[in-house]
């Protein structure tokens, strides 16, 4: 499966067992950490556009 990398915005790979997200840029995180990183990224985008 694919996921969006929170670090470089490119396509990252989500493991089949949905345990890890890895990207060619070097980003690697557990799925729960990935969700937290994406939430932080979304909050930053929202704060920039308010």
mmCIF entry with sequence, helices, sheets and N, C-alpha, C, O atoms, coordinates in Angstrom:
data_MODEL
# 
_entry.id   MODEL 
# 
_entity.id                         1 
_entity.type                       polymer 
_entity.pdbx_number_of_molecules   1 
# 
_entity_poly.entity_id                      1 
_entity_poly.type                           'polypeptide(L)' 
_entity_poly.nstd_linkage                   no 
_entity_poly.nstd_monomer                   no 
_entity_poly.pdbx_seq_one_letter_code       
;(UNK)(UNK)(UNK)(UNK)(UNK)(UNK)(UNK)(UNK)(UNK)(UNK)(UNK)(UNK)(UNK)(UNK)(UNK)(UNK)
(UNK)(UNK)(UNK)(UNK)(UNK)(UNK)(UNK)(UNK)(UNK)(UNK)(UNK)(UNK)(UNK)(UNK)(UNK)(UNK)
(UNK)(UNK)(UNK)(UNK)(UNK)(UNK)(UNK)(UNK)(UNK)(UNK)(UNK)(UNK)(UNK)(UNK)(UNK)(UNK)
(UNK)(UNK)
;
_entity_poly.pdbx_seq_one_letter_code_can   XXXXXXXXXXXXXXXXXXXXXXXXXXXXXXXXXXXXXXXXXXXXXXXXXX 
_entity_poly.pdbx_strand_id                 A 
# 
loop_
_entity_poly_seq.entity_id 
_entity_poly_seq.num 
_entity_poly_seq.mon_id 
_entity_poly_seq.hetero 
1 1  UNK n 
1 2  UNK n 
1 3  UNK n 
1 4  UNK n 
1 5  UNK n 
1 6  UNK n 
1 7  UNK n 
1 8  UNK n 
1 9  UNK n 
1 10 UNK n 
1 11 UNK n 
1 12 UNK n 
1 13 UNK n 
1 14 UNK n 
1 15 UNK n 
1 16 UNK n 
1 17 UNK n 
1 18 UNK n 
1 19 UNK n 
1 20 UNK n 
1 21 UNK n 
1 22 UNK n 
1 23 UNK n 
1 24 UNK n 
1 25 UNK n 
1 26 UNK n 
1 27 UNK n 
1 28 UNK n 
1 29 UNK n 
1 30 UNK n 
1 31 UNK n 
1 32 UNK n 
1 33 UNK n 
1 34 UNK n 
1 35 UNK n 
1 36 UNK n 
1 37 UNK n 
1 38 UNK n 
1 39 UNK n 
1 40 UNK n 
1 41 UNK n 
1 42 UNK n 
1 43 UNK n 
1 44 UNK n 
1 45 UNK n 
1 46 UNK n 
1 47 UNK n 
1 48 UNK n 
1 49 UNK n 
1 50 UNK n 
# 
_struct_asym.id          A 
_struct_asym.entity_id   1 
# 
_struct_conf.conf_type_id            HELX_P 
_struct_conf.id                      HELX_P1 
_struct_conf.pdbx_PDB_helix_id       AA1 
_struct_conf.beg_label_comp_id       UNK 
_struct_conf.beg_label_asym_id       A 
_struct_conf.beg_label_seq_id        31 
_struct_conf.pdbx_beg_PDB_ins_code   ? 
_struct_conf.end_label_comp_id       UNK 
_struct_conf.end_label_asym_id       A 
_struct_conf.end_label_seq_id        48 
_struct_conf.pdbx_end_PDB_ins_code   ? 
_struct_conf.beg_auth_comp_id        UNK 
_struct_conf.beg_auth_asym_id        A 
_struct_conf.beg_auth_seq_id         31 
_struct_conf.end_auth_comp_id        UNK 
_struct_conf.end_auth_asym_id        A 
_struct_conf.end_auth_seq_id         48 
_struct_conf.pdbx_PDB_helix_class    1 
_struct_conf.details                 ? 
_struct_conf.pdbx_PDB_helix_length   18 
# 
_struct_conf_type.id          HELX_P 
_struct_conf_type.criteria    ? 
_struct_conf_type.reference   ? 
# 
_struct_sheet.id               AA1 
_struct_sheet.type             ? 
_struct_sheet.number_strands   4 
_struct_sheet.details          ? 
# 
loop_
_struct_sheet_order.sheet_id 
_struct_sheet_order.range_id_1 
_struct_sheet_order.range_id_2 
_struct_sheet_order.offset 
_struct_sheet_order.sense 
AA1 1 2 ? anti-parallel 
AA1 2 3 ? anti-parallel 
AA1 3 4 ? anti-parallel 
# 
loop_
_struct_sheet_range.sheet_id 
_struct_sheet_range.id 
_struct_sheet_range.beg_label_comp_id 
_struct_sheet_range.beg_label_asym_id 
_struct_sheet_range.beg_label_seq_id 
_struct_sheet_range.pdbx_beg_PDB_ins_code 
_struct_sheet_range.end_label_comp_id 
_struct_sheet_range.end_label_asym_id 
_struct_sheet_range.end_label_seq_id 
_struct_sheet_range.pdbx_end_PDB_ins_code 
_struct_sheet_range.beg_auth_comp_id 
_struct_sheet_range.beg_auth_asym_id 
_struct_sheet_range.beg_auth_seq_id 
_struct_sheet_range.end_auth_comp_id 
_struct_sheet_range.end_auth_asym_id 
_struct_sheet_range.end_auth_seq_id 
AA1 1 UNK A 2  ? UNK A 4  ? UNK A 2  UNK A 4  
AA1 2 UNK A 11 ? UNK A 14 ? UNK A 11 UNK A 14 
AA1 3 UNK A 20 ? UNK A 22 ? UNK A 20 UNK A 22 
AA1 4 UNK A 28 ? UNK A 30 ? UNK A 28 UNK A 30 
# 
loop_
_atom_site.group_PDB 
_atom_site.id 
_atom_site.type_symbol 
_atom_site.label_atom_id 
_atom_site.label_alt_id 
_atom_site.label_comp_id 
_atom_site.label_asym_id 
_atom_site.label_entity_id 
_atom_site.label_seq_id 
_atom_site.pdbx_PDB_ins_code 
_atom_site.Cartn_x 
_atom_site.Cartn_y 
_atom_site.Cartn_z 
_atom_site.occupancy 
_atom_site.B_iso_or_equiv 
_atom_site.pdbx_formal_charge 
_atom_site.auth_seq_id 
_atom_site.auth_comp_id 
_atom_site.auth_asym_id 
_atom_site.auth_atom_id 
_atom_site.pdbx_PDB_model_num 
ATOM 1   N N  . UNK A 1 1  ? 0.839  -1.185 0.000  1.00 0.00 ? 1  UNK A N  1 
ATOM 2   C CA . UNK A 1 1  ? 0.000  0.000  0.000  1.00 0.00 ? 1  UNK A CA 1 
ATOM 3   C C  . UNK A 1 1  ? 0.880  1.244  0.000  1.00 0.00 ? 1  UNK A C  1 
ATOM 4   O O  . UNK A 1 1  ? 2.049  1.193  0.383  1.00 0.00 ? 1  UNK A O  1 
ATOM 5   N N  . UNK A 1 2  ? 0.321  2.321  -0.420 1.00 0.00 ? 2  UNK A N  1 
ATOM 6   C CA . UNK A 1 2  ? 1.037  3.585  -0.460 1.00 0.00 ? 2  UNK A CA 1 
ATOM 7   C C  . UNK A 1 2  ? 0.496  4.542  0.602  1.00 0.00 ? 2  UNK A C  1 
ATOM 8   O O  . UNK A 1 2  ? -0.662 4.457  1.013  1.00 0.00 ? 2  UNK A O  1 
ATOM 9   N N  . UNK A 1 3  ? 1.347  5.431  1.021  1.00 0.00 ? 3  UNK A N  1 
ATOM 10  C CA . UNK A 1 3  ? 0.988  6.486  1.964  1.00 0.00 ? 3  UNK A CA 1 
ATOM 11  C C  . UNK A 1 3  ? 1.745  7.738  1.533  1.00 0.00 ? 3  UNK A C  1 
ATOM 12  O O  . UNK A 1 3  ? 2.707  7.653  0.769  1.00 0.00 ? 3  UNK A O  1 
ATOM 13  N N  . UNK A 1 4  ? 1.324  8.875  2.010  1.00 0.00 ? 4  UNK A N  1 
ATOM 14  C CA . UNK A 1 4  ? 2.027  10.117 1.704  1.00 0.00 ? 4  UNK A CA 1 
ATOM 15  C C  . UNK A 1 4  ? 3.063  10.377 2.786  1.00 0.00 ? 4  UNK A C  1 
ATOM 16  O O  . UNK A 1 4  ? 2.755  10.330 3.977  1.00 0.00 ? 4  UNK A O  1 
ATOM 17  N N  . UNK A 1 5  ? 4.275  10.647 2.371  1.00 0.00 ? 5  UNK A N  1 
ATOM 18  C CA . UNK A 1 5  ? 5.347  10.896 3.328  1.00 0.00 ? 5  UNK A CA 1 
ATOM 19  C C  . UNK A 1 5  ? 5.163  12.285 3.948  1.00 0.00 ? 5  UNK A C  1 
ATOM 20  O O  . UNK A 1 5  ? 5.039  13.271 3.222  1.00 0.00 ? 5  UNK A O  1 
ATOM 21  N N  . UNK A 1 6  ? 5.145  12.372 5.278  1.00 0.00 ? 6  UNK A N  1 
ATOM 22  C CA . UNK A 1 6  ? 4.997  13.676 5.921  1.00 0.00 ? 6  UNK A CA 1 
ATOM 23  C C  . UNK A 1 6  ? 6.261  14.526 5.840  1.00 0.00 ? 6  UNK A C  1 
ATOM 24  O O  . UNK A 1 6  ? 6.216  15.730 6.091  1.00 0.00 ? 6  UNK A O  1 
ATOM 25  N N  . UNK A 1 7  ? 7.380  13.909 5.493  1.00 0.00 ? 7  UNK A N  1 
ATOM 26  C CA . UNK A 1 7  ? 8.654  14.620 5.436  1.00 0.00 ? 7  UNK A CA 1 
ATOM 27  C C  . UNK A 1 7  ? 8.891  15.252 4.062  1.00 0.00 ? 7  UNK A C  1 
ATOM 28  O O  . UNK A 1 7  ? 9.260  16.423 3.969  1.00 0.00 ? 7  UNK A O  1 
ATOM 29  N N  . UNK A 1 8  ? 8.675  14.462 2.981  1.00 0.00 ? 8  UNK A N  1 
ATOM 30  C CA . UNK A 1 8  ? 9.015  14.973 1.649  1.00 0.00 ? 8  UNK A CA 1 
ATOM 31  C C  . UNK A 1 8  ? 7.816  15.106 0.711  1.00 0.00 ? 8  UNK A C  1 
ATOM 32  O O  . UNK A 1 8  ? 7.969  15.601 -0.406 1.00 0.00 ? 8  UNK A O  1 
ATOM 33  N N  . UNK A 1 9  ? 6.631  14.678 1.139  1.00 0.00 ? 9  UNK A N  1 
ATOM 34  C CA . UNK A 1 9  ? 5.407  14.780 0.345  1.00 0.00 ? 9  UNK A CA 1 
ATOM 35  C C  . UNK A 1 9  ? 5.324  13.781 -0.800 1.00 0.00 ? 9  UNK A C  1 
ATOM 36  O O  . UNK A 1 9  ? 4.362  13.818 -1.566 1.00 0.00 ? 9  UNK A O  1 
ATOM 37  N N  . UNK A 1 10 ? 6.285  12.902 -0.940 1.00 0.00 ? 10 UNK A N  1 
ATOM 38  C CA . UNK A 1 10 ? 6.227  11.899 -2.000 1.00 0.00 ? 10 UNK A CA 1 
ATOM 39  C C  . UNK A 1 10 ? 5.516  10.654 -1.474 1.00 0.00 ? 10 UNK A C  1 
ATOM 40  O O  . UNK A 1 10 ? 5.061  10.618 -0.331 1.00 0.00 ? 10 UNK A O  1 
ATOM 41  N N  . UNK A 1 11 ? 5.431  9.646  -2.320 1.00 0.00 ? 11 UNK A N  1 
ATOM 42  C CA . UNK A 1 11 ? 4.741  8.425  -1.943 1.00 0.00 ? 11 UNK A CA 1 
ATOM 43  C C  . UNK A 1 11 ? 5.654  7.550  -1.102 1.00 0.00 ? 11 UNK A C  1 
ATOM 44  O O  . UNK A 1 11 ? 6.777  7.240  -1.502 1.00 0.00 ? 11 UNK A O  1 
ATOM 45  N N  . UNK A 1 12 ? 5.171  7.159  0.053  1.00 0.00 ? 12 UNK A N  1 
ATOM 46  C CA . UNK A 1 12 ? 5.882  6.255  0.951  1.00 0.00 ? 12 UNK A CA 1 
ATOM 47  C C  . UNK A 1 12 ? 5.189  4.900  0.895  1.00 0.00 ? 12 UNK A C  1 
ATOM 48  O O  . UNK A 1 12 ? 4.072  4.778  0.391  1.00 0.00 ? 12 UNK A O  1 
ATOM 49  N N  . UNK A 1 13 ? 5.862  3.894  1.414  1.00 0.00 ? 13 UNK A N  1 
ATOM 50  C CA . UNK A 1 13 ? 5.309  2.543  1.396  1.00 0.00 ? 13 UNK A CA 1 
ATOM 51  C C  . UNK A 1 13 ? 4.788  2.170  2.773  1.00 0.00 ? 13 UNK A C  1 
ATOM 52  O O  . UNK A 1 13 ? 5.493  2.301  3.774  1.00 0.00 ? 13 UNK A O  1 
ATOM 53  N N  . UNK A 1 14 ? 3.560  1.708  2.813  1.00 0.00 ? 14 UNK A N  1 
ATOM 54  C CA . UNK A 1 14 ? 2.939  1.213  4.034  1.00 0.00 ? 14 UNK A CA 1 
ATOM 55  C C  . UNK A 1 14 ? 3.052  -0.305 4.006  1.00 0.00 ? 14 UNK A C  1 
ATOM 56  O O  . UNK A 1 14 ? 2.634  -0.937 3.036  1.00 0.00 ? 14 UNK A O  1 
ATOM 57  N N  . UNK A 1 15 ? 3.607  -0.892 5.046  1.00 0.00 ? 15 UNK A N  1 
ATOM 58  C CA . UNK A 1 15 ? 3.777  -2.342 5.066  1.00 0.00 ? 15 UNK A CA 1 
ATOM 59  C C  . UNK A 1 15 ? 2.420  -3.044 5.001  1.00 0.00 ? 15 UNK A C  1 
ATOM 60  O O  . UNK A 1 15 ? 1.401  -2.490 5.413  1.00 0.00 ? 15 UNK A O  1 
ATOM 61  N N  . UNK A 1 16 ? 2.425  -4.262 4.481  1.00 0.00 ? 16 UNK A N  1 
ATOM 62  C CA . UNK A 1 16 ? 1.184  -5.012 4.307  1.00 0.00 ? 16 UNK A CA 1 
ATOM 63  C C  . UNK A 1 16 ? 0.466  -5.260 5.623  1.00 0.00 ? 16 UNK A C  1 
ATOM 64  O O  . UNK A 1 16 ? -0.763 -5.323 5.658  1.00 0.00 ? 16 UNK A O  1 
ATOM 65  N N  . UNK A 1 17 ? 1.216  -5.401 6.700  1.00 0.00 ? 17 UNK A N  1 
ATOM 66  C CA . UNK A 1 17 ? 0.598  -5.627 8.007  1.00 0.00 ? 17 UNK A CA 1 
ATOM 67  C C  . UNK A 1 17 ? 0.256  -4.318 8.727  1.00 0.00 ? 17 UNK A C  1 
ATOM 68  O O  . UNK A 1 17 ? -0.152 -4.325 9.888  1.00 0.00 ? 17 UNK A O  1 
ATOM 69  N N  . UNK A 1 18 ? 0.428  -3.204 8.025  1.00 0.00 ? 18 UNK A N  1 
ATOM 70  C CA . UNK A 1 18 ? 0.107  -1.859 8.525  1.00 0.00 ? 18 UNK A CA 1 
ATOM 71  C C  . UNK A 1 18 ? 0.837  -1.579 9.839  1.00 0.00 ? 18 UNK A C  1 
ATOM 72  O O  . UNK A 1 18 ? 0.250  -1.073 10.796 1.00 0.00 ? 18 UNK A O  1 
ATOM 73  N N  . UNK A 1 19 ? 2.118  -1.914 9.867  1.00 0.00 ? 19 UNK A N  1 
ATOM 74  C CA . UNK A 1 19 ? 2.933  -1.679 11.059 1.00 0.00 ? 19 UNK A CA 1 
ATOM 75  C C  . UNK A 1 19 ? 3.922  -0.529 10.868 1.00 0.00 ? 19 UNK A C  1 
ATOM 76  O O  . UNK A 1 19 ? 4.191  0.211  11.814 1.00 0.00 ? 19 UNK A O  1 
ATOM 77  N N  . UNK A 1 20 ? 4.469  -0.366 9.658  1.00 0.00 ? 20 UNK A N  1 
ATOM 78  C CA . UNK A 1 20 ? 5.496  0.633  9.392  1.00 0.00 ? 20 UNK A CA 1 
ATOM 79  C C  . UNK A 1 20 ? 5.226  1.401  8.118  1.00 0.00 ? 20 UNK A C  1 
ATOM 80  O O  . UNK A 1 20 ? 4.605  0.894  7.185  1.00 0.00 ? 20 UNK A O  1 
ATOM 81  N N  . UNK A 1 21 ? 5.703  2.634  8.095  1.00 0.00 ? 21 UNK A N  1 
ATOM 82  C CA . UNK A 1 21 ? 5.689  3.464  6.892  1.00 0.00 ? 21 UNK A CA 1 
ATOM 83  C C  . UNK A 1 21 ? 7.134  3.831  6.607  1.00 0.00 ? 21 UNK A C  1 
ATOM 84  O O  . UNK A 1 21 ? 7.851  4.307  7.487  1.00 0.00 ? 21 UNK A O  1 
ATOM 85  N N  . UNK A 1 22 ? 7.559  3.603  5.358  1.00 0.00 ? 22 UNK A N  1 
ATOM 86  C CA . UNK A 1 22 ? 8.943  3.896  4.956  1.00 0.00 ? 22 UNK A CA 1 
ATOM 87  C C  . UNK A 1 22 ? 8.929  4.677  3.650  1.00 0.00 ? 22 UNK A C  1 
ATOM 88  O O  . UNK A 1 22 ? 8.094  4.452  2.774  1.00 0.00 ? 22 UNK A O  1 
ATOM 89  N N  . UNK A 1 23 ? 9.875  5.599  3.546  1.00 0.00 ? 23 UNK A N  1 
ATOM 90  C CA . UNK A 1 23 ? 10.000 6.410  2.333  1.00 0.00 ? 23 UNK A CA 1 
ATOM 91  C C  . UNK A 1 23 ? 11.455 6.421  1.883  1.00 0.00 ? 23 UNK A C  1 
ATOM 92  O O  . UNK A 1 23 ? 12.366 6.231  2.688  1.00 0.00 ? 23 UNK A O  1 
ATOM 93  N N  . UNK A 1 24 ? 11.659 6.643  0.608  1.00 0.00 ? 24 UNK A N  1 
ATOM 94  C CA . UNK A 1 24 ? 13.016 6.712  0.050  1.00 0.00 ? 24 UNK A CA 1 
ATOM 95  C C  . UNK A 1 24 ? 13.832 7.861  0.613  1.00 0.00 ? 24 UNK A C  1 
ATOM 96  O O  . UNK A 1 24 ? 15.062 7.820  0.580  1.00 0.00 ? 24 UNK A O  1 
ATOM 97  N N  . UNK A 1 25 ? 13.166 8.888  1.130  1.00 0.00 ? 25 UNK A N  1 
ATOM 98  C CA . UNK A 1 25 ? 13.886 10.046 1.672  1.00 0.00 ? 25 UNK A CA 1 
ATOM 99  C C  . UNK A 1 25 ? 14.532 9.737  3.022  1.00 0.00 ? 25 UNK A C  1 
ATOM 100 O O  . UNK A 1 25 ? 15.301 10.545 3.544  1.00 0.00 ? 25 UNK A O  1 
ATOM 101 N N  . UNK A 1 26 ? 14.221 8.570  3.586  1.00 0.00 ? 26 UNK A N  1 
ATOM 102 C CA . UNK A 1 26 ? 14.786 8.202  4.871  1.00 0.00 ? 26 UNK A CA 1 
ATOM 103 C C  . UNK A 1 26 ? 13.781 8.186  6.001  1.00 0.00 ? 26 UNK A C  1 
ATOM 104 O O  . UNK A 1 26 ? 14.093 7.748  7.108  1.00 0.00 ? 26 UNK A O  1 
ATOM 105 N N  . UNK A 1 27 ? 12.572 8.661  5.732  1.00 0.00 ? 27 UNK A N  1 
ATOM 106 C CA . UNK A 1 27 ? 11.538 8.645  6.761  1.00 0.00 ? 27 UNK A CA 1 
ATOM 107 C C  . UNK A 1 27 ? 11.132 7.200  7.038  1.00 0.00 ? 27 UNK A C  1 
ATOM 108 O O  . UNK A 1 27 ? 10.895 6.422  6.114  1.00 0.00 ? 27 UNK A O  1 
ATOM 109 N N  . UNK A 1 28 ? 11.057 6.853  8.317  1.00 0.00 ? 28 UNK A N  1 
ATOM 110 C CA . UNK A 1 28 ? 10.592 5.534  8.737  1.00 0.00 ? 28 UNK A CA 1 
ATOM 111 C C  . UNK A 1 28 ? 9.949  5.677  10.098 1.00 0.00 ? 28 UNK A C  1 
ATOM 112 O O  . UNK A 1 28 ? 10.536 6.254  11.012 1.00 0.00 ? 28 UNK A O  1 
ATOM 113 N N  . UNK A 1 29 ? 8.740  5.151  10.235 1.00 0.00 ? 29 UNK A N  1 
ATOM 114 C CA . UNK A 1 29 ? 8.027  5.269  11.504 1.00 0.00 ? 29 UNK A CA 1 
ATOM 115 C C  . UNK A 1 29 ? 7.011  4.148  11.634 1.00 0.00 ? 29 UNK A C  1 
ATOM 116 O O  . UNK A 1 29 ? 6.575  3.561  10.644 1.00 0.00 ? 29 UNK A O  1 
ATOM 117 N N  . UNK A 1 30 ? 6.646  3.867  12.865 1.00 0.00 ? 30 UNK A N  1 
ATOM 118 C CA . UNK A 1 30 ? 5.537  2.935  13.078 1.00 0.00 ? 30 UNK A CA 1 
ATOM 119 C C  . UNK A 1 30 ? 4.273  3.627  12.572 1.00 0.00 ? 30 UNK A C  1 
ATOM 120 O O  . UNK A 1 30 ? 4.246  4.847  12.409 1.00 0.00 ? 30 UNK A O  1 
ATOM 121 N N  . UNK A 1 31 ? 3.243  2.849  12.329 1.00 0.00 ? 31 UNK A N  1 
ATOM 122 C CA . UNK A 1 31 ? 2.019  3.432  11.790 1.00 0.00 ? 31 UNK A CA 1 
ATOM 123 C C  . UNK A 1 31 ? 1.419  4.463  12.749 1.00 0.00 ? 31 UNK A C  1 
ATOM 124 O O  . UNK A 1 31 ? 0.944  5.513  12.316 1.00 0.00 ? 31 UNK A O  1 
ATOM 125 N N  . UNK A 1 32 ? 1.442  4.166  14.041 1.00 0.00 ? 32 UNK A N  1 
ATOM 126 C CA . UNK A 1 32 ? 0.875  5.119  15.000 1.00 0.00 ? 32 UNK A CA 1 
ATOM 127 C C  . UNK A 1 32 ? 1.685  6.423  15.036 1.00 0.00 ? 32 UNK A C  1 
ATOM 128 O O  . UNK A 1 32 ? 1.108  7.503  15.162 1.00 0.00 ? 32 UNK A O  1 
ATOM 129 N N  . UNK A 1 33 ? 3.008  6.328  14.926 1.00 0.00 ? 33 UNK A N  1 
ATOM 130 C CA . UNK A 1 33 ? 3.835  7.540  14.860 1.00 0.00 ? 33 UNK A CA 1 
ATOM 131 C C  . UNK A 1 33 ? 3.594  8.292  13.556 1.00 0.00 ? 33 UNK A C  1 
ATOM 132 O O  . UNK A 1 33 ? 3.604  9.522  13.535 1.00 0.00 ? 33 UNK A O  1 
ATOM 133 N N  . UNK A 1 34 ? 3.379  7.558  12.477 1.00 0.00 ? 34 UNK A N  1 
ATOM 134 C CA . UNK A 1 34 ? 3.071  8.169  11.182 1.00 0.00 ? 34 UNK A CA 1 
ATOM 135 C C  . UNK A 1 34 ? 1.783  8.998  11.275 1.00 0.00 ? 34 UNK A C  1 
ATOM 136 O O  . UNK A 1 34 ? 1.720  10.122 10.777 1.00 0.00 ? 34 UNK A O  1 
ATOM 137 N N  . UNK A 1 35 ? 0.765  8.429  11.918 1.00 0.00 ? 35 UNK A N  1 
ATOM 138 C CA . UNK A 1 35 ? -0.502 9.153  12.078 1.00 0.00 ? 35 UNK A CA 1 
ATOM 139 C C  . UNK A 1 35 ? -0.279 10.433 12.876 1.00 0.00 ? 35 UNK A C  1 
ATOM 140 O O  . UNK A 1 35 ? -0.826 11.479 12.526 1.00 0.00 ? 35 UNK A O  1 
ATOM 141 N N  . UNK A 1 36 ? 0.511  10.367 13.934 1.00 0.00 ? 36 UNK A N  1 
ATOM 142 C CA . UNK A 1 36 ? 0.812  11.562 14.729 1.00 0.00 ? 36 UNK A CA 1 
ATOM 143 C C  . UNK A 1 36 ? 1.578  12.597 13.899 1.00 0.00 ? 36 UNK A C  1 
ATOM 144 O O  . UNK A 1 36 ? 1.301  13.792 14.003 1.00 0.00 ? 36 UNK A O  1 
ATOM 145 N N  . UNK A 1 37 ? 2.526  12.160 13.086 1.00 0.00 ? 37 UNK A N  1 
ATOM 146 C CA . UNK A 1 37 ? 3.274  13.079 12.219 1.00 0.00 ? 37 UNK A CA 1 
ATOM 147 C C  . UNK A 1 37 ? 2.352  13.752 11.208 1.00 0.00 ? 37 UNK A C  1 
ATOM 148 O O  . UNK A 1 37 ? 2.486  14.945 10.937 1.00 0.00 ? 37 UNK A O  1 
ATOM 149 N N  . UNK A 1 38 ? 1.416  12.984 10.652 1.00 0.00 ? 38 UNK A N  1 
ATOM 150 C CA . UNK A 1 38 ? 0.484  13.562 9.691  1.00 0.00 ? 38 UNK A CA 1 
ATOM 151 C C  . UNK A 1 38 ? -0.478 14.537 10.362 1.00 0.00 ? 38 UNK A C  1 
ATOM 152 O O  . UNK A 1 38 ? -0.831 15.557 9.770  1.00 0.00 ? 38 UNK A O  1 
ATOM 153 N N  . UNK A 1 39 ? -0.907 14.237 11.592 1.00 0.00 ? 39 UNK A N  1 
ATOM 154 C CA . UNK A 1 39 ? -1.772 15.173 12.318 1.00 0.00 ? 39 UNK A CA 1 
ATOM 155 C C  . UNK A 1 39 ? -1.035 16.480 12.584 1.00 0.00 ? 39 UNK A C  1 
ATOM 156 O O  . UNK A 1 39 ? -1.603 17.562 12.427 1.00 0.00 ? 39 UNK A O  1 
ATOM 157 N N  . UNK A 1 40 ? 0.229  16.379 12.986 1.00 0.00 ? 40 UNK A N  1 
ATOM 158 C CA . UNK A 1 40 ? 1.032  17.579 13.231 1.00 0.00 ? 40 UNK A CA 1 
ATOM 159 C C  . UNK A 1 40 ? 1.197  18.393 11.947 1.00 0.00 ? 40 UNK A C  1 
ATOM 160 O O  . UNK A 1 40 ? 1.110  19.621 11.960 1.00 0.00 ? 40 UNK A O  1 
ATOM 161 N N  . UNK A 1 41 ? 1.433  17.699 10.856 1.00 0.00 ? 41 UNK A N  1 
ATOM 162 C CA . UNK A 1 41 ? 1.582  18.372 9.559  1.00 0.00 ? 41 UNK A CA 1 
ATOM 163 C C  . UNK A 1 41 ? 0.292  19.107 9.173  1.00 0.00 ? 41 UNK A C  1 
ATOM 164 O O  . UNK A 1 41 ? 0.337  20.239 8.690  1.00 0.00 ? 41 UNK A O  1 
ATOM 165 N N  . UNK A 1 42 ? -0.847 18.461 9.389  1.00 0.00 ? 42 UNK A N  1 
ATOM 166 C CA . UNK A 1 42 ? -2.134 19.080 9.084  1.00 0.00 ? 42 UNK A CA 1 
ATOM 167 C C  . UNK A 1 42 ? -2.381 20.303 9.959  1.00 0.00 ? 42 UNK A C  1 
ATOM 168 O O  . UNK A 1 42 ? -2.857 21.328 9.471  1.00 0.00 ? 42 UNK A O  1 
ATOM 169 N N  . UNK A 1 43 ? -2.065 20.205 11.225 1.00 0.00 ? 43 UNK A N  1 
ATOM 170 C CA . UNK A 1 43 ? -2.234 21.352 12.132 1.00 0.00 ? 43 UNK A CA 1 
ATOM 171 C C  . UNK A 1 43 ? -1.366 22.518 11.675 1.00 0.00 ? 43 UNK A C  1 
ATOM 172 O O  . UNK A 1 43 ? -1.812 23.665 11.700 1.00 0.00 ? 43 UNK A O  1 
ATOM 173 N N  . UNK A 1 44 ? -0.132 22.239 11.259 1.00 0.00 ? 44 UNK A N  1 
ATOM 174 C CA . UNK A 1 44 ? 0.751  23.300 10.770 1.00 0.00 ? 44 UNK A CA 1 
ATOM 175 C C  . UNK A 1 44 ? 0.190  23.952 9.513  1.00 0.00 ? 44 UNK A C  1 
ATOM 176 O O  . UNK A 1 44 ? 0.249  25.173 9.369  1.00 0.00 ? 44 UNK A O  1 
ATOM 177 N N  . UNK A 1 45 ? -0.352 23.150 8.605  1.00 0.00 ? 45 UNK A N  1 
ATOM 178 C CA . UNK A 1 45 ? -0.944 23.702 7.377  1.00 0.00 ? 45 UNK A CA 1 
ATOM 179 C C  . UNK A 1 45 ? -2.142 24.582 7.721  1.00 0.00 ? 45 UNK A C  1 
ATOM 180 O O  . UNK A 1 45 ? -2.309 25.664 7.159  1.00 0.00 ? 45 UNK A O  1 
ATOM 181 N N  . UNK A 1 46 ? -2.967 24.112 8.641  1.00 0.00 ? 46 UNK A N  1 
ATOM 182 C CA . UNK A 1 46 ? -4.148 24.901 9.034  1.00 0.00 ? 46 UNK A CA 1 
ATOM 183 C C  . UNK A 1 46 ? -3.735 26.211 9.697  1.00 0.00 ? 46 UNK A C  1 
ATOM 184 O O  . UNK A 1 46 ? -4.330 27.252 9.417  1.00 0.00 ? 46 UNK A O  1 
ATOM 185 N N  . UNK A 1 47 ? -2.737 26.183 10.563 1.00 0.00 ? 47 UNK A N  1 
ATOM 186 C CA . UNK A 1 47 ? -2.282 27.394 11.236 1.00 0.00 ? 47 UNK A CA 1 
ATOM 187 C C  . UNK A 1 47 ? -1.687 28.400 10.256 1.00 0.00 ? 47 UNK A C  1 
ATOM 188 O O  . UNK A 1 47 ? -1.824 29.607 10.451 1.00 0.00 ? 47 UNK A O  1 
ATOM 189 N N  . UNK A 1 48 ? -1.038 27.920 9.221  1.00 0.00 ? 48 UNK A N  1 
ATOM 190 C CA . UNK A 1 48 ? -0.467 28.825 8.209  1.00 0.00 ? 48 UNK A CA 1 
ATOM 191 C C  . UNK A 1 48 ? -1.531 29.510 7.379  1.00 0.00 ? 48 UNK A C  1 
ATOM 192 O O  . UNK A 1 48 ? -1.296 30.588 6.833  1.00 0.00 ? 48 UNK A O  1 
ATOM 193 N N  . UNK A 1 49 ? -2.714 28.891 7.277  1.00 0.00 ? 49 UNK A N  1 
ATOM 194 C CA . UNK A 1 49 ? -3.758 29.431 6.406  1.00 0.00 ? 49 UNK A CA 1 
ATOM 195 C C  . UNK A 1 49 ? -4.893 30.111 7.166  1.00 0.00 ? 49 UNK A C  1 
ATOM 196 O O  . UNK A 1 49 ? -5.930 30.426 6.581  1.00 0.00 ? 49 UNK A O  1 
ATOM 197 N N  . UNK A 1 50 ? -4.706 30.334 8.443  1.00 0.00 ? 50 UNK A N  1 
ATOM 198 C CA . UNK A 1 50 ? -5.759 31.035 9.237  1.00 0.00 ? 50 UNK A CA 1 
ATOM 199 C C  . UNK A 1 50 ? -5.453 32.511 9.236  1.00 0.00 ? 50 UNK A C  1 
ATOM 200 O O  . UNK A 1 50 ? -6.191 33.295 9.832  1.00 0.00 ? 50 UNK A O  1 
# 
